[in-house]
Amino acid sequence: MPVGIGLIASMTMTGSAHIRNTGPDNGFPDPNGSILRGRRRRLRWWAATLTLAVLLTGQWISTAHAVAGPLLAATGTTVAASPDDADNPYAAVVVALVGPHPATAVAPLPASFVTAQGYVPQVVGGYPVDPDGDCSSPVPLPQHFTPLCRTHDFGYDLLRAAQRDGAPLGAWARIALDRMLIDRMYASCRTPACTTAALGARIGLAWNTWRQYGGPPARGETLPALVYTSVERALVDPDEHEARQR
């Protein structure tokens, strides 16, 4: 092949290859492709978030009945302590508090409770109360719920005191205290608005007790802590959690 023709052919082939391997002349990415990829990522993120929210909400609501007990359950029923807590002095106090004669719960109260919590429970309307207690709720609740919440706060302080003494009570105690409060709330209601507020409190209590494995309640949790413990509870088996605590 003559040199001139070969050189032209070589230049033509090299140029064609170069043209095939280069991108668009303007050098800009395909805007439609980038937008679509961004939309797909956002859709996947929202789908994952929605799925998690649905799972947590379903778990939260489905445990409300199991934790808070049946609606309008008979008050004054006898609750037995777990055999594991038979020798725990705080178990007797909880059993008396949720039983038919709650005022008798003050008599067996260990002296360590007053020392640790800094108050002696007062008896109001036949129920011992934390005089500084209140209804911890993100939404307003009926005012007449306040003394009921104060008795519940006293009950939760019993759980904290037992833990502080190195002998935390089993989940039965917290569940019994929650049922006592919800039963009293429903029994006090005379309007649909009050009943709705009691239902909201019931679900909230169920969620808190569920995510904390029925253990002693924590104080002053931040929003990230609430989210983390909820996700952990949804993913970690209770037996595995108990094994970690040992």
VOKOL-384848 format. One record per residue (C-alpha): residue in one letter; residue number from 0; z, x, y. Coordinates in steps of 0.2 Angstrom, whole numbers, plus 5000, padded with zeros to 4 digits. Layout:
+---------+-----+------+------+-------+
: residuo : num :   up : east : north :
+---------+-----+------+------+-------+
:       a : NUM :    Z :    X :     Y :
...
+---------+-----+------+------+-------+
END
This chain:
+---------+-----+------+------+-------+
: residuo : num :   up : east : north :
+---------+-----+------+------+-------+
:       m :   0 : 5000 : 5000 :  5000 :
:       p :   1 : 4996 : 5007 :  5017 :
:       v :   2 : 5011 : 5013 :  5027 :
:       g :   3 : 5008 : 5001 :  5041 :
:       i :   4 : 5007 : 4986 :  5030 :
:       g :   5 : 5022 : 4992 :  5020 :
:       l :   6 : 5033 : 4994 :  5036 :
:       i :   7 : 5028 : 4977 :  5042 :
:       a :   8 : 5032 : 4969 :  5025 :
:       s :   9 : 5049 : 4978 :  5025 :
:       m :  10 : 5053 : 4972 :  5042 :
:       t :  11 : 5048 : 4955 :  5038 :
:       m :  12 : 5059 : 4954 :  5022 :
:       t :  13 : 5074 : 4962 :  5031 :
:       g :  14 : 5073 : 4950 :  5045 :
:       s :  15 : 5072 : 4935 :  5034 :
:       a :  16 : 5087 : 4940 :  5025 :
:       h :  17 : 5096 : 4943 :  5041 :
:       i :  18 : 5091 : 4926 :  5047 :
:       r :  19 : 5097 : 4918 :  5031 :
:       n :  20 : 5115 : 4926 :  5032 :
:       t :  21 : 5119 : 4923 :  5050 :
:       g :  22 : 5127 : 4907 :  5056 :
:       p :  23 : 5121 : 4895 :  5070 :
:       d :  24 : 5114 : 4904 :  5085 :
:       n :  25 : 5127 : 4896 :  5097 :
:       g :  26 : 5141 : 4904 :  5086 :
:       f :  27 : 5152 : 4888 :  5088 :
:       p :  28 : 5160 : 4880 :  5072 :
:       d :  29 : 5155 : 4863 :  5067 :
:       p :  30 : 5166 : 4851 :  5077 :
:       n :  31 : 5164 : 4837 :  5065 :
:       g :  32 : 5170 : 4847 :  5050 :
:       s :  33 : 5185 : 4853 :  5059 :
:       i :  34 : 5190 : 4836 :  5065 :
:       l :  35 : 5188 : 4829 :  5048 :
:       r :  36 : 5199 : 4843 :  5040 :
:       g :  37 : 5212 : 4840 :  5053 :
:       r :  38 : 5212 : 4821 :  5050 :
:       r :  39 : 5213 : 4824 :  5031 :
:       r :  40 : 5228 : 4836 :  5033 :
:       r :  41 : 5237 : 4823 :  5045 :
:       l :  42 : 5234 : 4809 :  5033 :
:       r :  43 : 5241 : 4819 :  5018 :
:       w :  44 : 5256 : 4823 :  5028 :
:       w :  45 : 5259 : 4805 :  5033 :
:       a :  46 : 5256 : 4799 :  5016 :
:       a :  47 : 5269 : 4811 :  5009 :
:       t :  48 : 5281 : 4807 :  5022 :
:       l :  49 : 5279 : 4788 :  5019 :
:       t :  50 : 5281 : 4790 :  5000 :
:       l :  51 : 5297 : 4800 :  5002 :
:       a :  52 : 5303 : 4786 :  5015 :
:       v :  53 : 5299 : 4772 :  5003 :
:       l :  54 : 5307 : 4781 :  4988 :
:       l :  55 : 5323 : 4785 :  4998 :
:       t :  56 : 5324 : 4767 :  5005 :
:       g :  57 : 5321 : 4759 :  4988 :
:       q :  58 : 5335 : 4770 :  4981 :
:       w :  59 : 5346 : 4766 :  4996 :
:       i :  60 : 5344 : 4747 :  4994 :
:       s :  61 : 5344 : 4747 :  4975 :
:       t :  62 : 5361 : 4755 :  4975 :
:       a :  63 : 5369 : 4743 :  4987 :
:       h :  64 : 5373 : 4731 :  4974 :
:       a :  65 : 5380 : 4743 :  4962 :
:       v :  66 : 5391 : 4752 :  4975 :
:       a :  67 : 5397 : 4738 :  4986 :
:       g :  68 : 5399 : 4726 :  4972 :
:       p :  69 : 5393 : 4708 :  4971 :
:       l :  70 : 5392 : 4697 :  4987 :
:       l :  71 : 5408 : 4687 :  4990 :
:       a :  72 : 5417 : 4694 :  4975 :
:       a :  73 : 5434 : 4688 :  4972 :
:       t :  74 : 5447 : 4697 :  4982 :
:       g :  75 : 5463 : 4702 :  4976 :
:       t :  76 : 5457 : 4708 :  4959 :
:       t :  77 : 5465 : 4722 :  4949 :
:       v :  78 : 5457 : 4739 :  4949 :
:       a :  79 : 5461 : 4752 :  4936 :
:       a :  80 : 5461 : 4770 :  4940 :
:       s :  81 : 5450 : 4782 :  4930 :
:       p :  82 : 5460 : 4790 :  4915 :
:       d :  83 : 5455 : 4807 :  4923 :
:       d :  84 : 5466 : 4802 :  4938 :
:       a :  85 : 5480 : 4794 :  4929 :
:       d :  86 : 5493 : 4807 :  4935 :
:       n :  87 : 5486 : 4808 :  4953 :
:       p :  88 : 5499 : 4801 :  4965 :
:       y :  89 : 5485 : 4795 :  4977 :
:       a :  90 : 5477 : 4785 :  4963 :
:       a :  91 : 5492 : 4773 :  4963 :
:       v :  92 : 5490 : 4771 :  4982 :
:       v :  93 : 5472 : 4766 :  4981 :
:       v :  94 : 5475 : 4754 :  4966 :
:       a :  95 : 5489 : 4745 :  4976 :
:       l :  96 : 5478 : 4745 :  4992 :
:       v :  97 : 5463 : 4736 :  4984 :
:       g :  98 : 5474 : 4725 :  4973 :
:       p :  99 : 5482 : 4708 :  4977 :
:       h : 100 : 5497 : 4715 :  4987 :
:       p : 101 : 5489 : 4729 :  4998 :
:       a : 102 : 5505 : 4731 :  5009 :
:       t : 103 : 5514 : 4739 :  4994 :
:       a : 104 : 5502 : 4754 :  4995 :
:       v : 105 : 5513 : 4762 :  5008 :
:       a : 106 : 5528 : 4764 :  4997 :
:       p : 107 : 5520 : 4776 :  4985 :
:       l : 108 : 5511 : 4786 :  4998 :
:       p : 109 : 5514 : 4805 :  4996 :
:       a : 110 : 5523 : 4814 :  5010 :
:       s : 111 : 5509 : 4826 :  5011 :
:       f : 112 : 5498 : 4812 :  5017 :
:       v : 113 : 5508 : 4810 :  5033 :
:       t : 114 : 5509 : 4829 :  5036 :
:       a : 115 : 5490 : 4831 :  5033 :
:       q : 116 : 5483 : 4816 :  5042 :
:       g : 117 : 5496 : 4815 :  5056 :
:       y : 118 : 5500 : 4797 :  5055 :
:       v : 119 : 5510 : 4784 :  5046 :
:       p : 120 : 5500 : 4769 :  5042 :
:       q : 121 : 5505 : 4752 :  5050 :
:       v : 122 : 5504 : 4736 :  5041 :
:       v : 123 : 5493 : 4723 :  5050 :
:       g : 124 : 5490 : 4706 :  5043 :
:       g : 125 : 5497 : 4712 :  5026 :
:       y : 126 : 5485 : 4727 :  5025 :
:       p : 127 : 5490 : 4745 :  5029 :
:       v : 128 : 5479 : 4752 :  5043 :
:       d : 129 : 5475 : 4769 :  5052 :
:       p : 130 : 5480 : 4764 :  5070 :
:       d : 131 : 5467 : 4775 :  5077 :
:       g : 132 : 5453 : 4769 :  5065 :
:       d : 133 : 5437 : 4760 :  5070 :
:       c : 134 : 5421 : 4754 :  5063 :
:       s : 135 : 5409 : 4768 :  5062 :
:       s : 136 : 5392 : 4760 :  5064 :
:       p : 137 : 5376 : 4764 :  5074 :
:       v : 138 : 5375 : 4746 :  5078 :
:       p : 139 : 5388 : 4735 :  5086 :
:       l : 140 : 5398 : 4725 :  5073 :
:       p : 141 : 5409 : 4709 :  5076 :
:       q : 142 : 5425 : 4713 :  5085 :
:       h : 143 : 5436 : 4705 :  5071 :
:       f : 144 : 5429 : 4718 :  5059 :
:       t : 145 : 5439 : 4731 :  5067 :
:       p : 146 : 5456 : 4729 :  5058 :
:       l : 147 : 5446 : 4728 :  5042 :
:       c : 148 : 5438 : 4745 :  5046 :
:       r : 149 : 5455 : 4752 :  5050 :
:       t : 150 : 5461 : 4748 :  5033 :
:       h : 151 : 5445 : 4756 :  5025 :
:       d : 152 : 5448 : 4771 :  5036 :
:       f : 153 : 5466 : 4773 :  5029 :
:       g : 154 : 5458 : 4772 :  5012 :
:       y : 155 : 5446 : 4786 :  5016 :
:       d : 156 : 5460 : 4796 :  5022 :
:       l : 157 : 5468 : 4794 :  5005 :
:       l : 158 : 5452 : 4802 :  4997 :
:       r : 159 : 5452 : 4816 :  5009 :
:       a : 160 : 5471 : 4819 :  5007 :
:       a : 161 : 5469 : 4820 :  4988 :
:       q : 162 : 5455 : 4832 :  4990 :
:       r : 163 : 5465 : 4843 :  5001 :
:       d : 164 : 5479 : 4843 :  4988 :
:       g : 165 : 5467 : 4850 :  4976 :
:       a : 166 : 5465 : 4834 :  4965 :
:       p : 167 : 5451 : 4824 :  4972 :
:       l : 168 : 5449 : 4806 :  4965 :
:       g : 169 : 5434 : 4800 :  4955 :
:       a : 170 : 5420 : 4789 :  4962 :
:       w : 171 : 5429 : 4774 :  4956 :
:       a : 172 : 5441 : 4775 :  4971 :
:       r : 173 : 5428 : 4776 :  4985 :
:       i : 174 : 5418 : 4762 :  4977 :
:       a : 175 : 5434 : 4751 :  4976 :
:       l : 176 : 5438 : 4754 :  4994 :
:       d : 177 : 5420 : 4750 :  4999 :
:       r : 178 : 5421 : 4734 :  4989 :
:       m : 179 : 5437 : 4729 :  4997 :
:       l : 180 : 5430 : 4731 :  5015 :
:       i : 181 : 5414 : 4722 :  5011 :
:       d : 182 : 5423 : 4707 :  5002 :
:       r : 183 : 5434 : 4705 :  5017 :
:       m : 184 : 5420 : 4706 :  5029 :
:       y : 185 : 5410 : 4692 :  5020 :
:       a : 186 : 5426 : 4682 :  5019 :
:       s : 187 : 5429 : 4683 :  5037 :
:       c : 188 : 5411 : 4677 :  5042 :
:       r : 189 : 5408 : 4660 :  5049 :
:       t : 190 : 5390 : 4663 :  5056 :
:       p : 191 : 5374 : 4669 :  5050 :
:       a : 192 : 5375 : 4683 :  5063 :
:       c : 193 : 5391 : 4689 :  5056 :
:       t : 194 : 5385 : 4688 :  5038 :
:       t : 195 : 5370 : 4699 :  5043 :
:       a : 196 : 5381 : 4712 :  5051 :
:       a : 197 : 5391 : 4712 :  5034 :
:       l : 198 : 5375 : 4715 :  5024 :
:       g : 199 : 5370 : 4729 :  5036 :
:       a : 200 : 5388 : 4737 :  5033 :
:       r : 201 : 5386 : 4734 :  5015 :
:       i : 202 : 5370 : 4744 :  5014 :
:       g : 203 : 5376 : 4757 :  5025 :
:       l : 204 : 5392 : 4760 :  5015 :
:       a : 205 : 5382 : 4760 :  4999 :
:       w : 206 : 5370 : 4773 :  5006 :
:       n : 207 : 5384 : 4785 :  5011 :
:       t : 208 : 5394 : 4783 :  4995 :
:       w : 209 : 5378 : 4786 :  4985 :
:       r : 210 : 5372 : 4801 :  4994 :
:       q : 211 : 5389 : 4809 :  4993 :
:       y : 212 : 5391 : 4806 :  4975 :
:       g : 213 : 5406 : 4795 :  4977 :
:       g : 214 : 5416 : 4809 :  4983 :
:       p : 215 : 5428 : 4811 :  4998 :
:       p : 216 : 5418 : 4806 :  5014 :
:       a : 217 : 5413 : 4820 :  5026 :
:       r : 218 : 5416 : 4819 :  5045 :
:       g : 219 : 5405 : 4822 :  5059 :
:       e : 220 : 5388 : 4825 :  5050 :
:       t : 221 : 5373 : 4829 :  5060 :
:       l : 222 : 5356 : 4820 :  5058 :
:       p : 223 : 5348 : 4835 :  5048 :
:       a : 224 : 5363 : 4835 :  5037 :
:       l : 225 : 5361 : 4816 :  5033 :
:       v : 226 : 5343 : 4819 :  5029 :
:       y : 227 : 5346 : 4834 :  5018 :
:       t : 228 : 5360 : 4826 :  5008 :
:       s : 229 : 5349 : 4810 :  5006 :
:       v : 230 : 5334 : 4820 :  4999 :
:       e : 231 : 5346 : 4831 :  4988 :
:       r : 232 : 5354 : 4815 :  4981 :
:       a : 233 : 5337 : 4808 :  4977 :
:       l : 234 : 5331 : 4824 :  4968 :
:       v : 235 : 5347 : 4831 :  4960 :
:       d : 236 : 5355 : 4822 :  4945 :
:       p : 237 : 5373 : 4818 :  4947 :
:       d : 238 : 5378 : 4828 :  4931 :
:       e : 239 : 5369 : 4843 :  4938 :
:       h : 240 : 5378 : 4841 :  4955 :
:       e : 241 : 5395 : 4839 :  4946 :
:       a : 242 : 5392 : 4855 :  4936 :
:       r : 243 : 5388 : 4864 :  4953 :
:       q : 244 : 5405 : 4859 :  4960 :
:       r : 245 : 5415 : 4867 :  4946 :
+---------+-----+------+------+-------+
END
